[in-house]
Amino acid sequence: MKLTWRGMAACALISALILASLLFRDFLIEASLVVVLVVVLAEAGWVALATFKPETKFRLEREGRSDSRVILRPGQESLENVDLKKKVGGTAELRGRINFLDIKPKKVHGPGDFAIEFRFKTQYSGEYSCEELEVSVAGPVGLFSSAATIPFALKYVVYPRVLRVAAAAVRLLALAEIGETPIDLPGVGSEYYEMRSYLPGDDVRNVNWKASAREGELIVVEHMKEVGSHILLVLDTRAQGYDEADRLASTFLSIANSLWAAGIDFGVLVHDGVRVTEFSSEEDQRRSLRSALRAAVSFTKLEASPEFLELVPMRSSKSMKFDLGSSDLFTELAEVQNLASRSALEGADPWNTAAEYVRSSQTGSIVYVSSLTGNVQSLIELAWESRHYRNVEFIVANPCEDATNHAPYQKLARALNAVGVIYFRGEPVDLARRILAA
């Protein structure tokens, strides 16, 4: 039990009354002392009783569901409405034992039924859970407060972004065993795909001015992606923290999935700035996608779990419906994780490897996924050679830069643009879409 500031003031008053009664022997002073002592003791007794077996005085009930587990993606918010039944007076303050959990209102006064909002949102993947909440109870007068716990389970499972993308990659690999399913992708071409809102970097020639005037915002027409170019997809695994790694892996694997689905030949090169850790040429698309998936799984330390299937969306097309139960996704992912065959290029210098590959292959584009961490001089040299000697389109995708941390990347972006690099930044899923439409 703790004294509040009012309780401290009451103790000071008691001390003053005791001193005054000893000095003056006045009946009114002594009567006041007795009254104050009775109030203080009664308040202390009330708080003690209110926090004794708190589950009988406080009860939390969920609206519409009984399961305490909520599955989220980074940045996604969970809002849960809970009924609090409070059988005692005074003030009660609820406190969660989970980071990033916001409870409103935190304080409720008097007995009755109260609607409580539980909001949870975080950018960091992981499991956030507790089996009970802390309730701090203050008496009617507010002299004392005491904390107790009430049973109420909360469990927020925040999966990394890459888990959903990895699930899609596994399903694409499984589909290849039973026949390919066509996928529509936006890009440069003549056949209409869809109309959407304008994004920075879009070609103004694709703006539909009539639709823009009607909607009150710029509307862009997208066309079907024309297949035929060869692409080298590069992942630079230099990252600061798990969130950056998750963003990089999600962007990299999203692009690989889309290239595979569109039938575009692509190779994969993964490096850590010093050596190549994964390589696959454009001669075998399946091997390239497996290499991309394996790199993403290894880079983010993603493991197969019972929850993996929960994030795999049902997939259908005009020609077929794919039953998740017909393919063992766990086995496929395990094979990707444990695949023993490695390219002879693994361990080589990444910059020389990429340059030699561009010189000897039919690569028309390089898509370089990176947070631009560390020295980027080698990247600029590779981009310069690719653009000016081989006429290879060079795209840098940075999913770790956004409006909140734009300043540190301004000089790097200018340096890349100076050598003819197309620079994209933004959220992983949006980045993959924009790059394929470029």
C-alpha positions as CSV (number, residue, x, y, z in Angstrom):
1,M,0.0,0.0,0.0
2,K,1.3,3.4,-1.0
3,L,0.6,6.9,0.2
4,T,-0.7,9.4,-2.4
5,W,0.1,13.1,-2.2
6,R,-3.2,13.5,-0.4
7,G,-2.2,10.8,2.0
8,M,1.1,12.6,2.7
9,A,-0.8,15.8,3.3
10,A,-3.0,13.9,5.7
11,C,0.0,12.5,7.6
12,A,1.4,16.0,7.9
13,L,-1.9,17.3,9.2
14,I,-2.0,14.5,11.8
15,S,1.6,15.4,12.9
16,A,0.6,19.0,13.3
17,L,-2.6,18.1,15.3
18,I,-0.7,15.8,17.6
19,L,1.9,18.6,18.3
20,A,-0.9,21.1,18.8
21,S,-2.8,18.9,21.2
22,L,0.3,18.3,23.3
23,L,1.0,22.1,23.5
24,F,-2.5,23.5,24.0
25,R,-4.6,20.6,25.4
26,D,-7.6,21.9,23.4
27,F,-10.7,19.7,23.0
28,L,-11.4,20.9,19.4
29,I,-7.9,20.1,18.4
30,E,-8.1,16.6,20.0
31,A,-11.5,16.0,18.4
32,S,-10.1,17.0,15.0
33,L,-7.2,14.7,15.4
34,V,-9.5,11.8,16.2
35,V,-11.7,12.5,13.1
36,V,-8.6,12.7,10.8
37,L,-7.2,9.4,12.3
38,V,-10.5,7.7,11.8
39,V,-10.7,8.9,8.1
40,V,-7.2,7.8,7.4
41,L,-7.6,4.3,9.0
42,A,-11.0,3.8,7.3
43,E,-9.4,4.7,4.0
44,A,-6.5,2.3,4.5
45,G,-8.9,-0.5,5.5
46,W,-11.1,0.2,2.5
47,V,-8.2,0.0,0.1
48,A,-7.0,-3.2,1.7
49,L,-10.4,-4.8,1.3
50,A,-10.8,-3.5,-2.3
51,T,-7.6,-5.2,-3.4
52,F,-8.2,-8.5,-1.4
53,K,-9.3,-11.1,-4.0
54,P,-9.5,-8.4,-6.7
55,E,-11.0,-10.9,-9.2
56,T,-14.3,-10.6,-7.2
57,K,-14.4,-6.8,-7.5
58,F,-13.1,-6.4,-11.0
59,R,-14.1,-8.4,-14.1
60,L,-13.1,-7.9,-17.7
61,E,-15.2,-9.4,-20.5
62,R,-14.4,-9.4,-24.2
63,E,-17.0,-8.4,-26.8
64,G,-17.8,-10.9,-29.4
65,R,-14.9,-13.3,-29.0
66,S,-13.2,-15.5,-26.4
67,D,-9.7,-16.1,-28.0
68,S,-7.0,-13.9,-26.5
69,R,-4.6,-14.3,-29.4
70,V,-4.4,-11.6,-32.2
71,I,-2.2,-12.1,-35.3
72,L,-0.8,-8.9,-36.8
73,R,1.8,-7.7,-39.2
74,P,4.3,-5.0,-38.3
75,G,2.6,-1.6,-38.2
76,Q,-0.9,-3.1,-38.1
77,E,-3.1,-2.0,-35.2
78,S,-5.3,-4.1,-33.1
79,L,-8.3,-2.5,-31.4
80,E,-10.3,-4.5,-28.9
81,N,-13.3,-3.4,-26.9
82,V,-13.6,-4.9,-23.4
83,D,-16.3,-4.5,-20.7
84,L,-15.0,-3.7,-17.2
85,K,-17.4,-4.5,-14.3
86,K,-16.3,-2.6,-11.2
87,K,-18.1,-3.5,-8.0
88,V,-16.3,-1.0,-5.7
89,G,-16.0,2.7,-5.5
90,G,-12.9,4.8,-5.6
91,T,-10.5,5.1,-8.6
92,A,-9.1,2.2,-10.5
93,E,-6.2,2.4,-13.0
94,L,-5.5,-0.4,-15.4
95,R,-2.0,-1.1,-16.5
96,G,-0.9,-3.6,-19.2
97,R,2.3,-5.6,-18.8
98,I,3.0,-5.5,-22.6
99,N,5.0,-2.9,-24.5
100,F,3.2,-0.9,-27.1
101,L,-0.2,-1.5,-25.4
102,D,-2.4,1.5,-24.9
103,I,-5.4,1.3,-22.6
104,K,-8.2,4.0,-22.7
105,P,-9.5,5.2,-20.4
106,K,-6.8,4.2,-18.0
107,K,-8.7,5.4,-14.9
108,V,-12.3,4.8,-14.0
109,H,-14.2,6.3,-11.0
110,G,-16.9,4.7,-8.9
111,P,-18.7,1.4,-9.3
112,G,-20.4,0.4,-12.6
113,D,-19.8,-0.9,-16.1
114,F,-17.1,0.7,-18.2
115,A,-16.1,0.3,-21.9
116,I,-12.3,-0.1,-22.2
117,E,-10.3,0.1,-25.4
118,F,-7.1,-2.0,-25.8
119,R,-5.0,-0.7,-28.6
120,F,-1.8,-2.4,-29.7
121,K,0.5,-1.4,-32.5
122,T,4.2,-2.0,-33.1
123,Q,6.7,-2.1,-36.0
124,Y,8.7,-4.9,-34.4
125,S,7.8,-8.6,-34.9
126,G,7.6,-10.9,-32.0
127,E,5.2,-12.3,-29.4
128,Y,3.8,-9.9,-26.8
129,S,1.7,-11.6,-24.1
130,C,0.5,-11.5,-20.5
131,E,-1.9,-13.5,-18.4
132,E,-3.0,-10.8,-16.1
133,L,-3.4,-7.0,-15.8
134,E,-2.4,-4.8,-13.0
135,V,-5.0,-2.6,-11.4
136,S,-4.1,0.2,-9.1
137,V,-6.9,1.1,-6.6
138,A,-7.2,4.4,-4.8
139,G,-9.7,5.0,-2.0
140,P,-12.7,7.3,-2.1
141,V,-10.8,10.1,-0.4
142,G,-7.6,9.3,-2.4
143,L,-5.2,9.0,0.6
144,F,-3.9,5.5,-0.2
145,S,-3.4,3.3,-3.3
146,S,-2.6,-0.3,-3.7
147,A,-1.9,-2.5,-6.7
148,A,-3.3,-5.9,-7.4
149,T,-3.6,-8.2,-10.5
150,I,-6.7,-9.5,-12.2
151,P,-6.7,-12.4,-14.7
152,F,-7.0,-11.3,-18.3
153,A,-5.0,-13.0,-21.1
154,L,-3.6,-10.9,-23.9
155,K,-1.5,-12.3,-26.7
156,Y,-0.3,-10.4,-29.8
157,V,1.7,-12.3,-32.4
158,V,3.4,-9.9,-34.8
159,Y,4.8,-11.8,-37.7
160,P,7.6,-10.4,-39.8
161,R,6.7,-9.0,-43.2
162,V,8.7,-11.6,-44.9
163,L,6.7,-14.5,-43.5
164,R,3.7,-13.7,-45.8
165,V,6.0,-13.3,-48.8
166,A,7.8,-16.5,-48.0
167,A,4.4,-18.3,-47.8
168,A,3.7,-17.0,-51.3
169,A,7.1,-18.2,-52.6
170,V,6.5,-21.6,-51.2
171,R,3.1,-21.8,-52.8
172,L,4.6,-20.7,-56.2
173,L,7.2,-23.4,-56.0
174,A,4.5,-26.0,-55.1
175,L,2.3,-24.8,-58.0
176,A,5.2,-25.5,-60.4
177,E,5.0,-29.2,-59.5
178,I,1.4,-29.4,-60.7
179,G,1.4,-26.8,-63.5
180,E,1.8,-23.1,-63.8
181,T,-1.0,-20.7,-63.1
182,P,-1.0,-17.4,-65.0
183,I,-0.7,-14.2,-63.0
184,D,-1.4,-10.6,-64.1
185,L,1.3,-8.1,-63.3
186,P,1.3,-4.4,-64.0
187,G,4.1,-3.0,-66.1
188,V,5.0,-1.5,-69.5
189,G,2.9,-2.9,-72.3
190,S,-0.1,-2.3,-74.5
191,E,-2.8,-4.3,-72.7
192,Y,-4.9,-2.6,-70.0
193,Y,-4.3,-3.7,-66.4
194,E,-6.0,-1.3,-64.0
195,M,-6.2,2.3,-62.9
196,R,-4.8,3.5,-59.6
197,S,-3.7,6.6,-57.7
198,Y,-0.6,8.4,-58.8
199,L,2.6,7.6,-57.0
200,P,5.9,9.6,-57.0
201,G,8.0,8.4,-59.9
202,D,5.2,7.4,-62.2
203,D,5.4,8.5,-65.8
204,V,3.1,11.5,-66.4
205,R,2.3,10.0,-69.8
206,N,0.3,7.3,-68.1
207,V,-2.0,9.8,-66.3
208,N,-5.6,9.5,-67.3
209,W,-6.7,13.1,-67.2
210,K,-10.4,12.5,-67.6
211,A,-10.4,10.1,-64.7
212,S,-8.2,12.4,-62.7
213,A,-10.7,15.3,-63.2
214,R,-13.6,13.1,-62.2
215,E,-11.9,11.7,-59.0
216,G,-10.2,15.0,-58.0
217,E,-6.7,13.3,-57.8
218,L,-4.2,12.1,-60.3
219,I,-5.1,8.6,-61.7
220,V,-2.6,6.5,-63.6
221,V,-3.4,3.7,-66.1
222,E,-1.3,0.6,-65.8
223,H,-0.7,-2.0,-68.5
224,M,0.2,-5.6,-68.6
225,K,3.9,-6.4,-68.1
226,E,5.6,-7.6,-71.2
227,V,7.8,-10.6,-70.6
228,G,11.2,-11.0,-72.2
229,S,14.0,-9.1,-70.4
230,H,16.6,-10.7,-68.2
231,I,17.1,-9.4,-64.7
232,L,19.7,-9.8,-62.0
233,L,18.1,-9.4,-58.6
234,V,20.6,-8.4,-55.9
235,L,20.1,-8.4,-52.1
236,D,22.6,-6.5,-50.0
237,T,22.2,-8.0,-46.5
238,R,23.9,-5.2,-44.6
239,A,21.2,-4.0,-42.2
240,Q,20.9,-2.2,-38.9
241,G,18.6,-4.3,-36.8
242,Y,15.9,-6.8,-37.4
243,D,13.3,-4.4,-38.8
244,E,15.6,-3.3,-41.6
245,A,16.5,-7.0,-42.4
246,D,12.7,-7.8,-42.5
247,R,12.1,-4.9,-44.9
248,L,15.0,-5.8,-47.2
249,A,14.0,-9.5,-47.3
250,S,10.4,-8.8,-47.9
251,T,11.1,-6.4,-50.9
252,F,13.7,-8.8,-52.4
253,L,11.5,-11.9,-52.2
254,S,8.3,-10.0,-53.3
255,I,10.2,-9.0,-56.5
256,A,11.4,-12.6,-57.0
257,N,7.9,-13.9,-56.6
258,S,6.5,-11.5,-59.2
259,L,9.3,-12.2,-61.7
260,W,8.7,-15.9,-61.4
261,A,5.0,-15.6,-61.8
262,A,5.4,-13.3,-64.8
263,G,7.8,-15.8,-66.5
264,I,10.7,-13.3,-66.6
265,D,14.2,-14.8,-66.5
266,F,16.1,-13.7,-63.5
267,G,19.2,-14.5,-61.6
268,V,19.8,-14.0,-57.9
269,L,22.9,-12.6,-56.1
270,V,23.0,-12.1,-52.3
271,H,26.0,-10.6,-50.6
272,D,27.0,-9.0,-47.3
273,G,29.3,-6.4,-48.8
274,V,32.3,-8.6,-48.6
275,R,31.4,-12.0,-50.1
276,V,28.7,-13.6,-52.1
277,T,26.4,-15.8,-49.9
278,E,23.9,-16.9,-52.5
279,F,24.0,-17.0,-56.3
280,S,21.8,-18.4,-59.0
281,S,22.0,-17.6,-62.7
282,E,19.0,-16.8,-64.9
283,E,19.2,-20.2,-66.6
284,D,17.0,-21.9,-64.1
285,Q,14.0,-19.8,-62.7
286,R,13.0,-22.4,-60.2
287,R,16.5,-22.5,-58.7
288,S,16.6,-18.7,-58.7
289,L,13.3,-18.5,-56.7
290,R,14.5,-21.2,-54.3
291,S,17.7,-19.3,-53.8
292,A,15.8,-16.1,-53.1
293,L,13.5,-17.8,-50.7
294,R,16.5,-19.5,-48.9
295,A,18.3,-16.2,-48.7
296,A,15.3,-14.4,-47.2
297,V,14.7,-17.3,-44.7
298,S,18.3,-17.3,-43.6
299,F,18.7,-13.5,-43.5
300,T,15.7,-13.0,-41.2
301,K,16.2,-16.2,-39.3
302,L,12.6,-17.2,-40.2
303,E,11.7,-20.7,-39.1
304,A,8.8,-22.9,-40.0
305,S,6.1,-22.8,-37.3
306,P,2.5,-24.1,-36.8
307,E,1.3,-20.6,-37.5
308,F,2.9,-20.6,-41.0
309,L,-0.2,-21.9,-42.8
310,E,-2.4,-19.2,-41.1
311,L,-0.8,-16.5,-43.2
312,V,-0.9,-18.3,-46.5
313,P,-3.9,-16.8,-48.5
314,M,-6.1,-19.1,-50.5
315,R,-5.2,-18.8,-54.2
316,S,-7.5,-19.3,-57.1
317,S,-7.6,-18.6,-60.8
318,K,-10.0,-19.2,-63.8
319,S,-8.4,-22.5,-64.5
320,M,-7.9,-24.0,-61.1
321,K,-8.2,-23.8,-57.4
322,F,-5.3,-24.8,-55.3
323,D,-6.0,-26.7,-52.1
324,L,-3.4,-25.9,-49.4
325,G,-3.8,-29.4,-48.0
326,S,-2.5,-31.0,-51.2
327,S,1.0,-29.7,-50.7
328,D,3.3,-30.1,-47.7
329,L,4.5,-26.5,-47.3
330,F,6.5,-27.3,-44.2
331,T,8.5,-29.9,-46.1
332,E,9.1,-27.5,-49.0
333,L,10.3,-24.7,-46.7
334,A,12.5,-27.2,-44.8
335,E,14.1,-28.3,-48.1
336,V,14.7,-24.7,-49.0
337,Q,16.3,-24.0,-45.6
338,N,18.5,-27.2,-45.7
339,L,19.3,-27.3,-49.5
340,A,22.9,-28.4,-49.6
341,S,23.7,-27.5,-53.2
342,R,25.5,-24.1,-53.4
343,S,27.0,-22.2,-56.4
344,A,30.7,-22.3,-56.8
345,L,30.5,-18.5,-56.7
346,E,29.6,-18.4,-53.0
347,G,32.2,-16.6,-51.1
348,A,33.5,-14.6,-54.0
349,D,33.8,-10.8,-54.2
350,P,30.3,-9.5,-54.8
351,W,31.2,-6.6,-57.0
352,N,33.5,-8.5,-59.3
353,T,31.0,-11.3,-59.5
354,A,28.1,-8.9,-60.5
355,A,30.3,-7.1,-63.0
356,E,31.5,-10.3,-64.7
357,Y,28.0,-11.7,-64.8
358,V,26.7,-8.6,-66.5
359,R,29.5,-8.8,-69.1
360,S,28.8,-12.5,-69.9
361,S,25.0,-12.7,-69.7
362,Q,22.0,-11.2,-71.4
363,T,21.0,-9.2,-68.3
364,G,19.1,-6.1,-69.3
365,S,18.3,-4.8,-65.8
366,I,19.8,-5.0,-62.3
367,V,17.4,-4.6,-59.4
368,Y,19.6,-3.9,-56.3
369,V,17.7,-4.1,-52.9
370,S,19.7,-2.4,-50.2
371,S,19.4,-0.1,-47.1
372,L,22.5,1.7,-48.4
373,T,24.4,0.9,-45.2
374,G,28.1,1.3,-45.1
375,N,30.4,2.3,-48.0
376,V,28.4,2.6,-51.3
377,Q,31.5,3.4,-53.5
378,S,31.6,-0.1,-55.0
379,L,27.8,0.1,-55.7
380,I,28.3,3.4,-57.6
381,E,31.2,1.9,-59.6
382,L,29.1,-1.1,-60.5
383,A,26.2,1.0,-61.5
384,W,28.4,3.3,-63.6
385,E,29.9,0.4,-65.5
386,S,26.5,-1.3,-66.0
387,R,24.8,1.8,-67.3
388,H,27.6,3.4,-69.5
389,Y,29.4,0.4,-70.8
390,R,26.7,-2.3,-71.0
391,N,23.5,-0.1,-71.2
392,V,22.0,-2.1,-68.4
393,E,19.1,-0.5,-66.5
394,F,20.1,-0.1,-62.8
395,I,17.4,0.2,-60.1
396,V,18.1,0.6,-56.4
397,A,15.3,-0.2,-54.1
398,N,15.6,1.1,-50.5
399,P,12.7,0.0,-48.3
400,C,14.4,1.4,-45.2
401,E,14.0,5.1,-46.2
402,D,10.7,6.9,-45.6
403,A,9.5,10.4,-44.9
404,T,10.7,10.2,-41.3
405,N,14.4,9.5,-42.1
406,H,14.7,11.0,-45.6
407,A,17.6,13.4,-44.8
408,P,20.4,10.9,-44.4
409,Y,19.8,9.4,-47.8
410,Q,19.6,12.7,-49.8
411,K,23.3,12.8,-50.8
412,L,23.3,9.1,-51.6
413,A,20.3,9.4,-53.8
414,R,21.9,12.3,-55.7
415,A,25.1,10.3,-56.2
416,L,23.1,7.4,-57.5
417,N,21.1,9.5,-59.9
418,A,24.3,11.1,-61.2
419,V,25.4,7.8,-62.6
420,G,22.0,7.0,-64.1
421,V,20.5,4.9,-61.3
422,I,16.7,4.8,-60.8
423,Y,16.2,5.2,-57.1
424,F,13.0,3.9,-55.3
425,R,12.1,4.2,-51.7
426,G,9.1,3.3,-49.6
427,E,7.3,0.3,-48.1
428,P,8.3,-3.2,-49.2
429,V,5.1,-4.2,-51.0
430,D,4.6,-0.9,-52.6
431,L,8.3,-0.9,-53.8
432,A,8.0,-4.3,-55.5
433,R,4.9,-3.1,-57.4
434,R,6.4,0.2,-58.5
435,I,9.7,-1.5,-59.7
436,L,7.8,-4.0,-61.8
437,A,5.7,-1.2,-63.3
438,A,8.8,1.0,-64.0
